[in-house]
């Protein structure tokens, strides 16, 4: 990705940036809609999900799917709605055709009839690989602000 001296993306990068933003809006929407299986399918077969402050690393789409389904089932049983917000996206081309993405993410939950609570603020570092017209996540590393 080409940048100006100030670090701003050039016009040639605008379409790629918008496509990746759309990917994240779609991917996070899957989890927010409790579709754990479709969300897990946005990872490569050998994908990794790392969130060291909360859990052991997950290796492979099947492990990611199982963990995501259990998480959704717990939330649904507790009567919680969840929402994710992703912003401050930065993109860099990787050495092998991948795309390195860094963003901030907020995770929020709302109990039925209750008030919204922001329960996680993280830095998300992804390695994205091209897949058809979109992307798959090869590796996701989350760092919780509270863990620093």
C-alpha positions in Angstrom: 0.0 0.0 0.0 1.4 3.4 -0.9 1.2 6.3 1.5 2.0 9.9 1.5 4.7 11.4 3.8 2.0 12.0 6.4 1.0 8.4 6.4 -2.4 8.9 4.6 -3.4 6.3 2.0 -3.3 7.4 -1.6 -6.4 7.4 -3.8 -5.3 4.2 -5.4 -5.7 2.5 -2.0 -9.2 3.8 -1.3 -11.0 0.9 -3.0 -8.9 -1.7 -1.1 -9.4 0.1 2.2 -13.2 0.2 1.6 -13.3 -3.5 0.7 -11.5 -4.5 3.9 -13.8 -2.2 6.0 -16.8 -4.0 4.3 -15.2 -7.4 5.2 -15.0 -6.4 8.8 -18.5 -5.0 8.9 -19.8 -8.3 7.4 -17.6 -10.6 9.6 -18.5 -8.9 12.9 -22.1 -8.7 11.9 -22.1 -12.5 11.6 -21.0 -12.9 15.2 -23.5 -10.1 16.3 -26.2 -12.1 14.6 -25.2 -15.3 16.5 -24.0 -17.1 13.3 -20.9 -18.6 14.8 -20.5 -21.2 12.0 -20.5 -18.5 9.2 -18.2 -16.3 11.3 -15.7 -19.2 11.7 -15.8 -19.8 8.0 -14.2 -16.3 7.6 -11.0 -18.0 8.9 -8.7 -20.2 6.8 -8.8 -23.9 7.5 -5.5 -23.6 9.4 -6.4 -20.2 10.9 -5.3 -19.1 14.4 -7.2 -17.0 16.9 -5.1 -15.6 19.8 -6.5 -13.8 22.8 -3.9 -14.5 25.5 -5.5 -12.5 28.3 -8.7 -14.6 28.1 -8.0 -18.0 26.6 -5.6 -20.4 25.1 -4.9 -19.9 21.3 -7.3 -21.6 18.9 -5.7 -23.5 16.0 -7.7 -24.4 13.0 -11.2 -23.4 11.8 -12.8 -26.4 13.6 -11.5 -25.2 17.0 -12.5 -21.6 16.2 -16.0 -22.7 15.2 -16.4 -24.8 18.4 -15.3 -21.9 20.6 -17.5 -19.4 18.8 -20.6 -21.6 19.0 -20.0 -22.1 22.8 -19.6 -18.4 23.2 -22.8 -17.6 21.3 -24.8 -20.3 23.2 -23.6 -18.8 26.6 -24.7 -15.3 25.5 -28.0 -16.4 24.2 -28.8 -18.4 27.4 -27.9 -15.3 29.4 -30.2 -13.1 27.3 -27.4 -10.8 26.1 -27.1 -9.1 22.7 -23.6 -8.3 21.5 -22.2 -5.7 19.1 -18.7 -5.1 17.8 -17.3 -1.9 16.5 -14.1 -1.8 14.5 -12.2 1.3 13.6 -8.9 3.1 13.1 -8.0 0.5 10.5 -4.5 0.4 9.1 -3.4 -1.8 6.2 0.0 -3.0 5.0 0.8 -5.5 2.3 2.5 -8.6 3.7 5.5 -10.3 2.2 3.5 -13.1 0.5 0.4 -11.4 -0.9 -1.3 -11.2 2.5 -2.6 -8.1 4.0 -1.6 -7.0 7.5 -4.5 -5.2 9.2 -4.4 -3.4 12.6 -7.5 -1.9 14.1 -9.2 -1.0 17.4 -12.3 -2.9 18.3 -14.9 -2.4 21.0 -17.2 -5.2 22.1 -20.4 -4.2 23.8 -23.2 -6.2 25.4 -26.8 -5.4 26.3 -29.0 -7.5 28.5 -32.7 -7.6 27.6 -34.2 -4.3 29.0 -30.8 -3.3 30.3 -28.1 -0.7 29.5 -25.3 -1.1 27.0 -21.9 -2.1 28.5 -18.6 -1.9 26.7 -16.8 -5.0 28.0 -13.7 -5.1 25.9 -11.4 -2.7 24.1 -8.8 -4.4 22.1 -6.1 -3.9 19.4 -6.8 -6.4 16.7 -3.9 -7.6 14.4 -5.0 -9.8 11.5 -3.2 -11.5 8.6 -5.7 -11.5 5.8 -5.4 -13.7 2.7 -7.2 -13.1 -0.5 -10.1 -15.5 -1.1 -12.3 -15.0 -4.2 -13.6 -11.5 -4.1 -12.9 -11.1 -0.4 -10.7 -12.2 2.4 -10.1 -14.9 5.0 -8.3 -14.4 8.3 -5.2 -16.5 8.6 -4.3 -15.2 12.0 -6.0 -12.9 14.5 -4.2 -11.6 17.6 -6.2 -9.6 20.1 -4.6 -7.5 22.8 -6.9 -6.3 25.5 -6.3 -2.8 26.8 -6.9 -3.9 30.3 -4.2 -6.5 30.0 -1.4 -4.0 29.5 
